[in-house]
Amino acid sequence: MKKNELLRRLPKIDEIMKEESLIVLSEKKGALLVTEAVRSVISNMRQNILALDEEDMAQLSAAAEDGEAGKAALEKFFRQFETSAVAEAAAVRLLQDEELNLYPLINATGTILHTNLGRAPICADAVKNVARVSRSYSDLEYNVIKGTRGSRHDLVGNLIAELTGAEDAMVVNNNASATMIVLAAMGAGKEIIVSRGELVEIGGAFRIPDIMAQSGAFLTEVGTSNKTKVSDYEKAIMTKEMVASEPWKNDPRGIRRFETGALMKVHKSNYDIVGFTEEASLEELVELGKKHDLPVIFDMGNGLMLDMSEYGLNEPNIPASLSTGIDVMLFSGDKLLGGPQAGIIVGKKKYISRMKKHPLARAMRVDKMTFAALEATLVKYKDPAIALRDIPVLNMIAGSSDDMKAKAGRLAEIIKAANPGLTAELIEVKDQIGGGSAPSVRLDGWAVAVGDGGRSAASIERRLRKADVPVIGRIHDDRLLLCVRTIFENEFDLVAEALK
């Protein structure tokens, strides 16, 4: 048997396209797309034939002379060349090509804001609003009442101002962008004074000093990594008169100085400094800013809108921070706010207006889907009780240990009912906020430890990751834990199905 004989067995594309399954598929997906899938399958089969070596060809020839057993083996081998088999392979390839890279999964890790898993899940009303606005045209930049061009900055500005007490607000695509445009609009060509202990790395090597350099502002570090006093900020302030006198010429380091543009405080949301520490409060910086006619910027990051201290979360919240009199504050929309990815800037109107007119504003603007999700999320905060009930992130944080134990019990029963051969034991765990927020907070929670006696925890974990709806758990002490704080009740049956 020779390769040419095998190549001649490859069916023609027009013959394959006559298969009824592909005729139906062509009506749904389009003939061009289906034809391309068939052509790809044929091309792959041709390459496989050409790649056969002498030993492979010898085995095929031997099979042809090996009686009934060899004949059956050859028939099985040649079946792949039938038009129906090629049509089936093309249909499978087409469906595989249509699989999307971004899909939902189940977070069973107990980390609420899991950066790798998309951070905050948005509330049901936000999802509905995105669908409602996205399926049609919208008033993104059109004033329906006046019949004139509108501004997307106005869509949620008044609502944010109402909820936070700010004079004005602006939304950009994430908090890193917010940091960039704030510094570019308020500090380009000037010095921004920041505590050395607050020169954080946000993640992915994205560091405050680097952002500042890109914005055109100059960083002035004050204090030490563990202690920075108000007096440290005051000593570093450079006025126009001081710059004009060029005192830097007498500086042994030869460092040129520029006029101070603002005082900046950065919330250490992804780490803690404990022990012998001191830092200037927002109130102290505001007072210093007034004394020297300098604006105060607060990069808050986490986006917490409510006081959640009764649930063990002692983080600064937006309204309380703004009430100190700071001029500008920026934070994330997809962290503790519980909305879509966004960077939200609030503060004095004169500064926000400057940012809206900045050339970077267009590059950093958000689309209609983000605005739709953000507005539907923010509306919940008009009533804190509704926000705690409907915004998933807040609801997960507020869940008590008793709530989690009862929830774990329900999941364990569903798992055991669907999988009698598995064990499902309730285990106490410590859940966390995650997403670079509240690094020291641990929430008392419960998990279901799943086992079958024969497989390792790693083996079960791998199988769950490969389920139709992947389930991402965590392994502790060689046990697979499904932490229920981050699993929605309507996902319990999917978890049980994934374990079959």
C-alpha positions as CSV (number, residue, x, y, z in Angstrom):
1,M,0.0,0.0,0.0
2,K,1.3,3.5,-0.9
3,K,0.5,7.0,0.3
4,N,-1.0,7.9,-3.1
5,E,-3.6,5.3,-2.6
6,L,-4.6,6.8,0.8
7,L,-4.6,10.3,-0.7
8,R,-6.9,9.2,-3.4
9,R,-9.4,8.0,-0.8
10,L,-9.8,11.6,0.6
11,P,-13.4,12.7,-0.4
12,K,-14.0,15.8,-2.4
13,I,-15.2,18.9,-0.5
14,D,-18.4,19.3,-2.7
15,E,-19.3,15.7,-2.0
16,I,-18.9,16.2,1.8
17,M,-21.0,19.4,1.7
18,K,-23.9,17.3,0.4
19,E,-24.1,15.5,3.8
20,E,-27.5,16.3,5.4
21,S,-25.8,17.3,8.7
22,L,-23.7,19.9,6.9
23,I,-26.6,21.2,4.9
24,V,-28.4,22.0,8.1
25,L,-25.3,23.4,9.7
26,S,-24.7,25.6,6.7
27,E,-28.2,27.2,7.1
28,K,-27.3,28.1,10.7
29,K,-23.7,29.1,10.4
30,G,-23.2,30.0,6.8
31,A,-21.9,27.8,3.9
32,L,-18.5,29.7,3.8
33,L,-17.8,28.9,7.5
34,V,-18.8,25.2,7.1
35,T,-16.8,24.8,3.9
36,E,-13.7,26.2,5.6
37,A,-14.1,23.7,8.5
38,V,-14.4,20.8,5.9
39,R,-11.3,22.1,4.1
40,S,-9.4,22.3,7.3
41,V,-10.3,18.7,8.2
42,I,-9.2,17.4,4.8
43,S,-6.0,19.4,5.0
44,N,-5.2,17.9,8.4
45,M,-5.9,14.4,7.1
46,R,-3.7,14.9,4.1
47,Q,-0.8,16.1,6.4
48,N,-1.3,13.0,8.6
49,I,-1.0,10.7,5.5
50,L,2.1,12.4,4.3
51,A,3.6,12.1,7.8
52,L,3.3,8.3,7.8
53,D,6.7,6.6,7.9
54,E,7.8,3.3,6.3
55,E,6.9,1.4,9.5
56,D,3.3,2.8,9.4
57,M,2.9,1.9,5.8
58,A,4.3,-1.6,6.4
59,Q,1.7,-2.2,9.1
60,L,-1.1,-1.1,6.8
61,S,0.1,-3.5,4.1
62,A,0.4,-6.3,6.6
63,A,-3.1,-5.7,7.9
64,A,-4.4,-6.1,4.3
65,E,-3.0,-9.7,4.2
66,D,-4.0,-10.6,7.8
67,G,-7.3,-12.3,7.2
68,E,-10.5,-11.2,8.8
69,A,-8.9,-9.4,11.7
70,G,-6.7,-7.4,9.4
71,K,-9.7,-6.6,7.2
72,A,-11.7,-5.3,10.2
73,A,-8.8,-3.2,11.3
74,L,-8.4,-1.7,7.8
75,E,-12.2,-1.0,7.5
76,K,-12.0,0.9,10.8
77,F,-8.9,2.9,9.5
78,F,-10.6,3.7,6.2
79,R,-13.8,4.8,7.9
80,Q,-12.3,8.2,8.6
81,F,-12.2,8.8,4.8
82,E,-16.0,8.4,4.4
83,T,-17.9,11.6,3.7
84,S,-20.1,11.2,6.8
85,A,-17.0,10.8,9.0
86,V,-15.4,13.9,7.5
87,A,-18.7,15.9,7.9
88,E,-18.9,14.9,11.6
89,A,-15.2,15.9,12.2
90,A,-15.9,19.3,10.4
91,A,-19.0,19.9,12.6
92,V,-16.9,19.2,15.8
93,R,-14.1,21.5,14.6
94,L,-16.6,24.3,13.9
95,L,-18.1,24.0,17.3
96,Q,-14.6,24.0,18.9
97,D,-13.7,27.1,17.0
98,E,-16.8,28.9,18.3
99,E,-16.0,28.2,21.9
100,L,-15.4,31.5,23.6
101,N,-12.2,32.1,25.7
102,L,-14.1,34.0,28.4
103,Y,-16.7,32.0,30.2
104,P,-18.2,31.7,33.7
105,L,-16.9,29.4,36.4
106,I,-17.6,28.7,40.1
107,N,-15.3,30.3,42.7
108,A,-15.0,27.9,45.6
109,T,-11.8,29.4,46.9
110,G,-13.3,31.6,49.6
111,T,-11.5,34.6,48.2
112,I,-14.2,37.1,47.5
113,L,-12.3,39.5,45.2
114,H,-10.3,36.9,43.3
115,T,-8.3,38.9,40.7
116,N,-7.6,35.8,38.6
117,L,-11.3,35.0,38.6
118,G,-12.6,38.4,37.5
119,R,-12.8,40.1,41.0
120,A,-16.3,41.3,41.9
121,P,-19.4,39.5,40.5
122,I,-21.9,42.3,39.7
123,C,-25.5,42.3,41.0
124,A,-28.4,40.9,39.0
125,D,-29.9,44.3,38.2
126,A,-26.5,45.4,36.8
127,V,-26.5,42.4,34.5
128,K,-30.0,43.2,33.3
129,N,-29.2,46.8,32.7
130,V,-26.1,45.9,30.6
131,A,-28.3,43.7,28.5
132,R,-31.0,46.3,28.2
133,V,-28.6,49.1,27.1
134,S,-26.4,46.9,24.9
135,R,-29.0,45.3,22.7
136,S,-30.0,48.7,21.2
137,Y,-28.9,52.3,20.8
138,S,-28.6,54.5,23.9
139,D,-28.3,58.0,25.1
140,L,-24.6,57.6,25.8
141,E,-23.7,61.0,24.5
142,Y,-27.1,62.5,23.6
143,N,-29.3,64.8,25.6
144,V,-32.8,63.5,24.7
145,I,-34.6,66.5,26.4
146,K,-32.6,69.2,24.6
147,G,-32.1,67.2,21.4
148,T,-28.3,68.0,21.5
149,R,-25.0,66.3,22.0
150,G,-24.5,65.2,25.6
151,S,-21.6,64.1,27.7
152,R,-21.0,60.6,29.0
153,H,-19.5,62.2,32.1
154,D,-23.0,63.3,33.1
155,L,-24.5,59.8,33.2
156,V,-23.6,58.9,36.7
157,G,-21.9,62.1,38.0
158,N,-24.9,63.4,39.9
159,L,-25.6,60.0,41.4
160,I,-22.0,59.5,42.6
161,A,-22.1,63.1,44.0
162,E,-25.3,62.4,45.9
163,L,-24.0,59.1,47.4
164,T,-20.5,60.4,48.4
165,G,-21.0,64.1,49.1
166,A,-18.6,65.1,46.4
167,E,-19.0,68.2,44.2
168,D,-18.4,66.3,41.0
169,A,-17.3,62.9,39.7
170,M,-15.6,61.3,36.7
171,V,-15.3,57.6,35.6
172,V,-12.3,56.1,33.7
173,N,-11.5,52.5,32.9
174,N,-9.7,51.5,36.1
175,N,-8.0,52.9,39.2
176,A,-4.6,52.9,37.6
177,S,-5.9,55.2,34.9
178,A,-7.6,57.4,37.6
179,T,-4.2,57.8,39.3
180,M,-2.6,58.7,36.0
181,I,-5.1,61.3,34.9
182,V,-5.3,62.9,38.4
183,L,-1.5,63.3,38.6
184,A,-1.3,64.5,35.0
185,A,-4.1,67.1,35.5
186,M,-3.0,68.3,39.0
187,G,0.8,67.7,39.1
188,A,2.4,67.9,35.7
189,G,5.6,69.8,36.0
190,K,5.2,70.0,39.8
191,E,6.2,67.9,42.8
192,I,3.7,65.6,44.5
193,I,4.6,64.8,48.1
194,V,4.0,61.2,49.2
195,S,5.0,59.2,52.2
196,R,7.8,56.7,51.6
197,G,5.7,54.1,53.3
198,E,2.9,54.6,50.7
199,L,4.9,54.1,47.5
200,V,2.9,50.9,46.8
201,E,3.0,48.5,43.9
202,I,-0.6,47.9,42.8
203,G,0.2,44.7,40.9
204,G,1.9,43.5,37.8
205,A,4.9,45.8,38.5
206,F,2.5,48.8,38.4
207,R,4.1,51.2,40.9
208,I,3.1,54.6,42.2
209,P,6.6,56.2,41.4
210,D,6.4,54.8,37.8
211,I,2.9,56.2,37.3
212,M,4.0,59.5,38.6
213,A,6.9,59.7,36.2
214,Q,4.6,58.9,33.2
215,S,2.2,61.6,34.3
216,G,4.8,64.3,34.1
217,A,4.7,65.0,37.9
218,F,7.8,64.7,40.1
219,L,7.8,62.5,43.1
220,T,9.0,63.8,46.5
221,E,9.3,61.1,49.1
222,V,9.1,62.0,52.7
223,G,9.4,60.1,56.0
224,T,10.5,56.5,56.3
225,S,8.9,53.2,55.5
226,N,7.3,52.9,58.9
227,K,7.0,56.5,60.1
228,T,5.9,59.7,58.4
229,K,4.7,62.8,60.3
230,V,2.9,65.9,59.1
231,S,6.0,67.8,59.7
232,D,7.8,65.7,57.1
233,Y,5.3,66.8,54.5
234,E,5.6,70.5,55.5
235,K,9.4,70.5,55.4
236,A,9.2,69.2,51.8
237,I,6.9,71.8,50.4
238,M,8.4,74.0,47.8
239,T,6.8,77.4,47.0
240,K,7.2,79.4,43.8
241,E,9.5,81.8,45.6
242,M,11.7,79.0,46.9
243,V,12.0,77.5,43.4
244,A,12.9,81.0,42.0
245,S,15.7,81.3,44.5
246,E,17.1,78.1,43.2
247,P,18.1,76.6,46.6
248,W,18.8,73.3,44.9
249,K,22.1,74.8,43.7
250,N,23.4,74.6,47.2
251,D,22.1,71.0,47.7
252,P,25.1,68.7,47.9
253,R,23.0,66.1,45.9
254,G,22.5,68.6,43.1
255,I,18.8,67.6,42.9
256,R,16.7,70.2,41.1
257,R,13.4,71.0,42.9
258,F,10.0,72.2,41.5
259,E,7.0,73.9,42.9
260,T,4.8,71.6,45.0
261,G,1.5,70.7,43.2
262,A,-0.3,68.6,45.8
263,L,0.0,66.4,48.9
264,M,-1.0,62.8,48.2
265,K,-1.9,60.0,50.5
266,V,-2.1,56.4,49.2
267,H,-4.2,53.8,51.1
268,K,-2.1,50.7,51.8
269,S,-4.9,48.4,50.6
270,N,-2.8,45.4,49.8
271,Y,-0.4,45.2,52.7
272,D,-0.1,46.3,56.4
273,I,2.7,47.9,58.3
274,V,2.5,47.0,62.0
275,G,4.6,47.7,65.1
276,F,6.5,51.0,65.5
277,T,4.5,53.0,63.0
278,E,3.1,56.5,62.4
279,E,1.3,58.1,59.5
280,A,-0.3,61.5,58.9
281,S,-4.1,61.3,58.9
282,L,-6.3,62.8,56.2
283,E,-7.5,65.5,58.6
284,E,-3.9,66.5,59.3
285,L,-3.0,66.7,55.6
286,V,-6.2,68.7,54.8
287,E,-5.2,71.2,57.5
288,L,-1.7,71.4,56.1
289,G,-3.0,71.8,52.6
290,K,-5.2,74.7,53.6
291,K,-2.3,76.4,55.3
292,H,-0.2,76.3,52.2
293,D,-3.0,76.5,49.6
294,L,-2.3,73.0,48.3
295,P,-4.8,70.3,47.2
296,V,-4.9,66.9,48.9
297,I,-5.3,63.8,46.9
298,F,-6.3,60.4,48.4
299,D,-5.7,57.3,46.3
300,M,-8.1,55.1,48.3
301,G,-8.2,52.1,45.9
302,N,-10.7,49.8,47.5
303,G,-13.9,51.6,46.8
304,L,-15.8,50.8,50.0
305,M,-19.0,52.9,50.2
306,L,-20.4,51.7,53.5
307,D,-19.1,51.4,57.1
308,M,-18.5,47.6,57.3
309,S,-16.7,47.6,60.7
310,E,-19.4,45.5,62.3
311,Y,-18.5,42.7,59.9
312,G,-14.8,42.9,60.7
313,L,-13.8,45.1,57.8
314,N,-12.1,48.2,59.3
315,E,-11.3,50.0,56.0
316,P,-11.8,53.7,55.2
317,N,-15.0,54.3,53.3
318,I,-15.7,56.9,50.6
319,P,-18.2,59.3,52.3
320,A,-16.3,59.4,55.6
321,S,-13.0,60.1,53.8
322,L,-14.5,62.9,51.7
323,S,-16.0,64.5,54.8
324,T,-12.4,65.2,56.0
325,G,-12.3,68.0,53.3
326,I,-9.8,66.3,50.9
327,D,-9.9,67.8,47.4
328,V,-9.8,64.7,45.2
329,M,-10.2,60.9,45.9
330,L,-10.0,58.0,43.5
331,F,-11.0,54.3,43.9
332,S,-11.9,51.2,42.0
333,G,-15.4,50.2,40.8
334,D,-14.7,46.4,40.8
335,K,-13.4,46.0,44.3
336,L,-15.4,46.6,47.5
337,L,-17.8,48.8,45.6
338,G,-19.0,45.6,43.9
339,G,-19.4,46.9,40.4
340,P,-17.7,46.6,37.0
341,Q,-14.0,47.5,36.4
342,A,-13.7,51.2,36.6
343,G,-11.7,54.0,38.2
344,I,-13.9,56.6,39.9
345,I,-12.6,60.1,40.7
346,V,-14.6,62.3,43.1
347,G,-13.9,65.7,44.7
348,K,-13.9,69.4,44.1
349,K,-15.5,70.5,40.8
350,K,-12.6,72.7,39.8
351,Y,-10.2,69.8,39.8
352,I,-12.6,67.2,38.2
353,S,-13.4,69.7,35.4
354,R,-9.8,70.0,34.7
355,M,-9.5,66.2,34.3
356,K,-12.6,65.9,32.1
357,K,-10.9,68.4,29.6
358,H,-7.5,66.6,29.8
359,P,-6.3,64.9,26.6
360,L,-6.0,61.6,28.5
361,A,-9.8,61.6,29.3
362,R,-10.8,60.2,25.9
363,A,-8.1,57.5,26.0
364,M,-9.3,56.4,29.4
365,R,-13.1,56.7,29.0
366,V,-15.5,53.8,29.6
367,D,-18.2,52.4,27.3
368,K,-22.0,52.1,27.6
369,M,-21.9,48.7,29.2
370,T,-19.6,49.8,32.0
371,F,-21.9,52.8,32.7
372,A,-25.0,50.6,32.6
373,A,-23.5,48.2,35.2
374,L,-22.1,50.9,37.4
375,E,-25.3,53.0,37.5
376,A,-27.4,49.9,38.4
377,T,-24.8,49.1,41.2
378,L,-24.7,52.6,42.6
379,V,-28.5,52.9,42.8
380,K,-28.4,50.1,45.4
381,Y,-26.4,52.3,47.8
382,K,-29.3,54.7,48.2
383,D,-30.5,52.2,50.8
384,P,-27.6,50.5,52.7
385,A,-29.8,47.5,53.6
386,I,-30.6,46.9,49.9
387,A,-26.9,47.2,49.0
388,L,-26.0,44.6,51.6
389,R,-28.7,42.3,50.3
390,D,-28.2,42.7,46.6
391,I,-24.5,43.5,45.9
392,P,-22.7,40.1,46.0
393,V,-19.4,41.3,47.4
394,L,-21.1,43.0,50.4
395,N,-23.4,40.1,50.9
396,M,-20.5,37.7,51.1
397,I,-18.6,39.9,53.5
398,A,-21.6,40.3,55.8
399,G,-22.3,36.5,55.9
400,S,-21.8,35.2,59.5
401,S,-20.0,32.0,60.4
402,D,-23.4,30.4,61.3
403,D,-24.8,31.4,57.9
404,M,-21.8,29.8,56.2
405,K,-22.1,26.6,58.2
406,A,-25.8,26.2,57.2
407,K,-24.9,27.0,53.6
408,A,-22.1,24.4,53.7
409,G,-24.5,21.9,55.1
410,R,-26.9,22.4,52.2
411,L,-24.1,22.0,49.7
412,A,-22.9,18.8,51.3
413,E,-26.3,17.2,51.2
414,I,-26.7,18.0,47.5
415,I,-23.3,16.6,46.7
416,K,-23.9,13.4,48.6
417,A,-27.3,12.9,47.1
418,A,-25.9,13.2,43.6
419,N,-22.7,11.3,44.3
420,P,-23.3,8.6,46.9
421,G,-19.7,7.4,46.7
422,L,-18.2,10.7,47.8
423,T,-17.6,12.0,51.3
424,A,-18.6,15.6,52.1
425,E,-17.4,16.8,55.5
426,L,-17.9,20.3,56.9
427,I,-14.7,22.1,57.8
428,E,-14.1,25.5,59.4
429,V,-12.0,27.8,57.3
430,K,-10.8,31.4,57.1
431,D,-12.0,33.3,54.1
432,Q,-10.5,36.5,52.8
433,I,-11.4,39.6,50.9
434,G,-8.7,39.5,48.2
435,G,-8.2,41.8,45.3
436,G,-5.7,43.9,47.1
437,S,-8.2,44.9,49.8
438,A,-8.1,44.4,53.6
439,P,-5.0,42.0,53.6
440,S,-5.3,41.3,57.3
441,V,-9.0,40.5,57.4
442,R,-10.0,36.9,57.8
443,L,-13.6,35.9,57.8
444,D,-14.8,32.9,59.8
445,G,-16.3,30.6,57.2
446,W,-17.1,27.0,56.4
447,A,-16.2,24.7,53.5
448,V,-17.1,21.2,52.3
449,A,-14.1,18.8,52.1
450,V,-14.8,16.4,49.3
451,G,-13.1,13.0,48.9
452,D,-13.7,9.5,47.5
453,G,-11.1,7.5,49.3
454,G,-9.3,6.5,46.1
455,R,-8.2,9.8,44.5
456,S,-5.9,12.5,45.8
457,A,-7.2,16.0,46.4
458,A,-5.1,17.2,43.5
459,S,-6.7,14.6,41.2
460,I,-10.2,15.7,42.2
461,E,-9.2,19.4,41.9
462,R,-8.0,18.8,38.3
463,R,-11.2,17.0,37.4
464,L,-13.3,19.9,38.7
465,R,-11.4,22.4,36.7
466,K,-12.1,20.4,33.5
467,A,-15.9,20.2,34.1
468,D,-18.4,21.8,31.7
469,V,-18.7,24.6,34.3
470,P,-15.2,24.6,35.9
471,V,-15.2,24.6,39.7
472,I,-12.1,26.3,41.3
473,G,-11.5,25.1,44.9
474,R,-8.5,25.1,47.1
475,I,-6.4,22.4,48.6
476,H,-5.4,22.4,52.3
477,D,-3.7,19.6,54.2
478,D,-4.2,17.3,51.1
479,R,-8.0,17.9,51.2
480,L,-10.0,19.6,48.5
481,L,-12.1,22.4,50.1
482,L,-15.1,24.0,48.5
483,C,-15.5,27.2,50.4
484,V,-19.2,28.2,50.3
485,R,-18.9,32.0,51.0
486,T,-18.0,32.5,47.3
487,I,-20.4,29.9,45.9
488,F,-23.9,31.1,44.9
489,E,-26.8,28.8,46.0
490,N,-27.9,28.4,42.4
491,E,-24.5,26.9,41.6
492,F,-24.8,24.0,44.1
493,D,-26.3,21.6,41.6
494,L,-23.6,22.5,39.1
495,V,-20.9,21.7,41.7
496,A,-22.6,18.3,42.4
497,E,-22.8,17.6,38.7
498,A,-19.1,18.5,38.2
499,L,-18.2,15.9,40.8
500,K,-19.9,13.0,39.1
